[in-house]
Amino acid sequence: MKKIGFAVLVMSALTSVSMSASAQTPVLVNDQIHALGELHALGQNLIFIGDNSALYVSDGTSAGTKLLSNIQIPLYPVPGSIAQIGQLAYFQANDGTHGNEPWVTDGTQAGTHMLADVNPGPSGSNPSQFIELNGRIFFVANDGVHGAELWVSDGTQAGTELAVDIRPGQAGSGPYGMTVFHGLLFFAAAGNGGSFAWWKSDGTPAGTIQTGDIPPTLSIGAPFLALNDALYFIGQDPGNFVWHTDGTTSGTYKLVNSPLTNSNLVVCAGHLYFGASDAPNGIQLWQSDGSQAGTHVLLETTPGRSPYDINCAGGELYFWARSNDGFNDVWHSDGTPAGTRSITNVPVFSPPQYNANFSRFEANIFFAARASLDANTSSGLELWALDSSAGGAHQVADLNPGSADSSPEYFTNFRGTFFFLASKANGRFLWRIDASTPPNPPVPPNPPVPATALGTWAHIFIFLLLAVGAWAYRRP
């Protein structure tokens, strides 16, 4: 008994002295308010879509999580129904009277209001693609007269108006892929003849011009990614390929004549990355400097790697691909062949095009994954973490126990805390992971003892415990 008691005492002392960081544990923020979609850090608060598709706000505490406005915000299968621009968020919402119209919020009740009633009545204007240029907000909306066209707002109801009527009439031009490029709005839109073309605009009728034609058989996929002096996108003609455009007819062409399969585009550390065919080696990871000559397979590996959900986190590349054991797991790349490799130590995989991108928080890269239990079964979709300094992956928590999915997504770093949405058996909620070291600790009233001195006293304390234990052990 003395041996056991002494061992427990010493282990307790060692634990209290070392103060080693324990595994990060997710904390349920509020178990009464459901969080259905979107999550944005706005000022001193988070906003998200909650019960009844209404707008909710949270300061990261249970008491500070509450209804912000009882409007209804459409939920989409992909992120994007709320566009954060600076310290404001723009979105379409329905207050039950005006239909879907443009709204704005600063995260407070007083600062949440309809921007303008673009299409008076219950039909709504269905605004989308909110984007900022030179201090003004542009979006696409249908006022019921001009069709879907480009609108502009200075943030006030009086200052919200039709910017330009590219295609007169109720059909509208349907601007698509709104991107700020070289200080102007760049997008695809239909002209008078109904054919889609490239356009650029400064937000005025005189400053809105067609810059080039789009091949009539080309179907364009947004978003457009800027790299150097061009934009890149996934176009279908008829297969999916990476396309290059500078806004001109001659400058719109396939970057490489290799079809994409279940891949996205990402710009990371000055290069474009994507997964495309490299016959006869199957789908491989490609790297490009934006030129056709500078586009190549980054690492020629075993056929069938099939990289997908490529993400840039902390300036480095993370993606899913098949490994030698036949399972899909996490890969990392620093942009060189030698620095591209599988880094997970357990067989895990994630559904393609899932909304939970790789996200860095402290020394960890968080992601959502299923563990492959055997060739035919897997665990639920849960939160995992990769230690970016030591390597290796582990499941952070089984938030929805068993084979059920918690489906964590919308990873957000906010005020030194990691937030995300995930499900339990009784619904979907807001969760957080606190920092291992609290941000901005209070200044102690007296100068702290140097770390070396603390370590010395700790060793003296442990030595005395050992001595007392040995003396107690030898007593008859």
N, C-alpha and C positions, 0 to 999 in steps of 0.2 A: 504493500500500500504506500509505503514511504517512497519507493522508487517511482510509482505512478504519479503520486502527488507532486514529487519534485520535477518530473518531466513536464507535467502540465504547467507548473509554475514557470519553468524556464521557457517553454514555448510561448506562453502568454507574454512574457517579458520581451522575447525576441520579436513577436508580432507587433507589440505596442511601440517598440523602439524603431523598427525598420520602416514602419508606415508605408509599406509597399502598396502600390495601386492595385486594387482588386478589379475583377472583371466588370466592365461597364454594364449596368443593369437598366433596361428601359423602365420608365416610370409612366404610368397612366395619368395623364393630366386631369381629365374629368370624365367620370364614368356615367354621367347623365346626359351629356351632349354628344351626339354623334357627329363625326367629321367625314363627309361623303366625298369631297374632292377639292383640288387646288389647295395650295398653302403658300402664303407669301409673307415675308417680313416687311412690315410697313411702319416706319417710324419706331415707336416704342412698343408696337404690338404685332401679333400675327393675325392674318385674316384667312378664313377658309369658308367653304360651302358646307353647311351643316344640315340639321333636320329641316325637312320640307324645302330643301334647296335654298334656304335663306342664308344671309351673310352673317357670319359669326366672327368674333374677335377674341383674342387671348393674349395675356401677358406672360403665359407659361405656367400659371398657377391655376388650381381648380376654381378658386373664387373669382379669378380674373378672366375666366372663360365664359362668355355670355353672348346673347343675341345682339347683333349690331343693327340690323335692319331686316324687317319681315318681308323683303322682296324675294322674288324667285329668280335664281340664276340658272340658266340651262347647264346641265352637266354633259360633258362631251367624253367620248371614249379616249381622247388624248388630251394632254394639257393644253391650255390656251384660252379658256373662256375668260380668264382674268389677265389683263396685261398690266404689269407694273412698270410705271414710267416715273423715275425719280422717287419722290415720297408720296406719290398718288397712284391709285390703281383704277383702271378703266375697264368696263365690262358692260355686257348687255344684261338687262334685268327687266322683270315685269312686276309692276306694283299692283296689278289687278285691274287697272283702269286704262293705262296707256299702251299696253302691249310691250313687246321687247324693244327697249330704247336704250341709248347710251347713258350710263351712270358713272359716277366717280366717287371715290372715298379716300380719305386720309387716315382711316382707321378709327375715326370718332363718329358718334351719332350726328353731331352738328355738321361734320364735313362729308356726310354721305347724302347724295341727292342726284336726281336725274339731271343730266347735262343739258338735254334739250328734247322736246317732243318732235322729232324729225318727221314722223308720219302720224299726224293727229288721229286719235281714235284707237280702238282695241287691236288693230292689225299689227302695229309696230313697224319699225324700220329694219329690224334684225341687223344691228351694226356689228362689225367684226374688223379684225386686222388693225387694232389700235397701234399707232406708232408715232414717235415724237420727231419733229424736225424744226430746228431753230426756235424752240420755245413754244411751238404750237402742236396740237394733237391732230393727227390725220386718221381717218377710218373710212371704211366702205359701208354705205347705208342706202336704203331704198325708201324714198319719201312718198312712194305711190304715184309719182308723176314722171320722174326721170329714170326710173329703174335703179339698179345698183351702180352707184357712182362714188367718186372721191369727195369726202367731206372734210372740213377743217374746223377746229375750235380753239379759242384762246382760253378755254376753261370756264367761260360764262355762257349763259343761255343766249344772250344777245349776240355773242361772238361766235356762235356755231352756225355754219352755213355750208351750202354746196360750194366746193372748191372749183370744180370744173366738170362740165357735162361733155365727156369725151364722145359719147355716142348718143346723140339726141333721140328722145323717144322713150317709151316705157321699157324697152328691152334692156337698156343700160349697157355699159361697157364691161361690167363685172371685173374690176381690177383685182389682180391675184398676185400673191407673192410679194407684198409690199416690203421693201427693203431700203434702208438709207445707204446710198452708194455715191461716193465722191460729192457729198454735200447736197444731194438731191434725192427725191423719192424715185425709186426704180421699181417697175412692176410690169406685168403682162396684162393687156386689156384688149377688148374687141373694138375695132374702129367702125366707121360708118358701114363698111361692107360686111361686117360681122366676123372678119378674120382677126385672129389674135396676133398682136405685134408687141414689140418692146416699147415702153414709154418711160420718159423721165419727166419730173415735175418739180417746180419750186413751190407749188401750191396755188399758183395763179393760172388763169386760162392762157395768158400770153406765154407763160413759162412752162407750159405742158406740151411736149412735142413727142412725136413718134420717132424713135431712133433706129429701128430695124425691124425686119420681118421675122416671124417665127415659122419654121417649116410647118405646112398645114397638117402633116401627119403626126407631128410631135405633141405628145401629151405631157404637160409640165407638172412636176411635183415640187411643192414647197417644203421646207424653206430654201432660200438662196443663201449660200455661204460665200463670204467675201475672202479672197486671198490675193494679195498683191493688187493687180489692176483688173481683176475679172471676178465674175460670180460663177458659182458652180451649183448644180442641181441634178436631181435624178429625173431623167426624161424617158418616156416610153415611146419607142418607134421601131418595131412594135415591142421589142424586149426592153428591159430596164438597163439604162446605161448612164454613166457619169457624163454630163454635158458642161461645156464651157461657154460663157457669153461675156462680151464686153458691151452688149447692148446694140451691136450692129448685126446686119444680116450675115456678113462674111465672118464675123467673130463669134458666131453661134455654131458649134460643132461638137461632136463626141470627143471627149478627152482621150479615151482609149476604147478600142473596139472589142471590149471584153464585157459580157453581160454581168450585171449584179444579181446576186441571189440572196434574198432575205438580209440585206445589209443596209446600213445608213451611211451618211457622210459626216465627217467631223474634221474640223480644223484644229490642230494642236501643235504648238511650238513652231509655227511657220510652215507647216505642211498639211496637205489634205490626205486623209486616210479613208479607205473603204475596202469592202470585201468583194472581189470579182473573180470571174473564171480565169484560170491560167491553164488551159488545156495543154497536155493531158493530166495536169496535176490537181484538177478540181478547183474549188474556191479557195483563194489565198488572200492574205492581207497585202494591199497595195499602198504605196506612198507616192505623193506627187508634190512637186514644187509649183504646180499650176500650168506647166508646159507639157506638151505631148512628149517631147524628148526626155523630160524629167519625171515621167510617170512609169513606175516599175513595181514589180513584186518586191516587198521588203525582205521577206524571208521565204526561200523556197523550201517547203517542208513536205512531210508525208501527205499524199493526196487526201483530200476530204477534210481538211481542217475547218473550213466553212466558218470564218469569223463573223460575228454578228454583235449587235448592241455595242458598237465601238464608242468609247467615251474618253474625254480628256479630263483628268482630275489631278489638280496640283501640277499642271504642266506636263504630265506624263500620260501615256496611253494605257487604257484598260479595256479589255473586251473578252467576249466568250468565244471559245473555239474548241474543237475536238482534240483530245490528247491521245497519246499512244495506247492508253488503257481502254479507249473506246468511249469514255465519258466526256461530256462537255465541261470544261472548267475555266477558271479565270486566267487570262494571259496578261502580261505586262510588257510594254515596250518603251524604251527611251529614244526610239527613232532610228536605231541601228540594228542590223541583223544579229549581232552578238548580244544585244540587250533586249531581245524579243524571246520570251519563253513562258512556259506554263509556271504559275506560282502557287497554285492551291495544292494542299497536301491531302485533300479528301475529294472523292468524286462528287461534284456538285454541278448543277446546271440551272439555268433560268429561262423562262419563256422568251422567245424573240419579241422585240419591240415592246418590252414591258416598260412602264413609266418610272421605274426605280433605277435611275442611273447610278453609276459608281460615284460616291461622294466622300471627300476627305474630311475628317474631323479628328483633330489632334494627330496621333500617330497612326490612325486607322483609316482604311478605305472601307466604307459600308456599302453593301449591296444586298439584293434579295436573291435567294436561291433555294433550290430543293436539294436535299442530300440523296444520292442514289444508294438505296439500301441493298439492292441486288439488281440483277438484269431486268427485272420486271416491276419493281416497286420503288417508291421514293417517299420521302417525308413531305410535309406540307411546305408551302412557299413561305419562308421565314427570313428574318434579318440575320445577315452574316457580316463578319468583319475580317479584314485582312490587315495584319500588322505590317505597315509599309516599311518599317525599319528592320524587323526580325524575320518577316516572311511567315507564311502559313496562315490558313483560314480557320475560323471556328464560328459555330452558330452562337449568336449573341443571346438569344432566348427563343423558346418555343411559345410564342404569344398566343397561338391558337393550337392547343396541344393535339398531338396525334397527327393524322394524315391531313387534317383540315388546314387551309391556308390562312395566314394572317395578311398576306399580300402587302408588305410594307412599301410605301412609295412617297413621292413628294418630299424628298430629303431636303431639309432646310437648316442652315447654320444661322442662329439668331442669338446675339448677345452672349456668345460663349457657350451656347447650349445647342445640342443637335435634336431637331424635331422631325417627326414624320407621322404619317397616317398608317394605321394597321388595324386589323379586325380581330375581335374575340368572338366567342360563340353568340354573344348578344348584340353584336353590331360593330361598327367601325368608329374608331376614336383617334384623338390626338395623343401622341406619346412624346416623351423626351428622354434624352440621355444627357446627364449633367457632365460638365467638364471634370477631369480628374483633379485639376487645380482650379479652384474658383477664380474667376476673373476679378481683377482689381480688388485684392484683399485689403481690409482696413489696416491703416498704419498703426502698429502697436504703440502703446503709451511710452514704453521704454525701448532703448535700442536692443534689437534681438541679439542673442548670444551667437557668436560665429558658429557655423556648421561644424567646424573641426572640434570646437569645444563640446558641442552637443554630442558628437560622436565619441569623444573621450569619456564624458560622464556616462554615456550609455554602456560603454565597455566596462567601466568600473562597476556600474550597477549589476551587469550580468556576472562579473567576476565574484562580487559579494554574494549573489544568489547561489552560484555554484559552490562557493565556500560553505555557506550555511547549509546547503543541501547535503554536501559531503559530510559535514559534522553531524547532521541529523541522521544520516544513513548509518554512521558508525556507532551511534549511541546504542547501548544494550537495551 
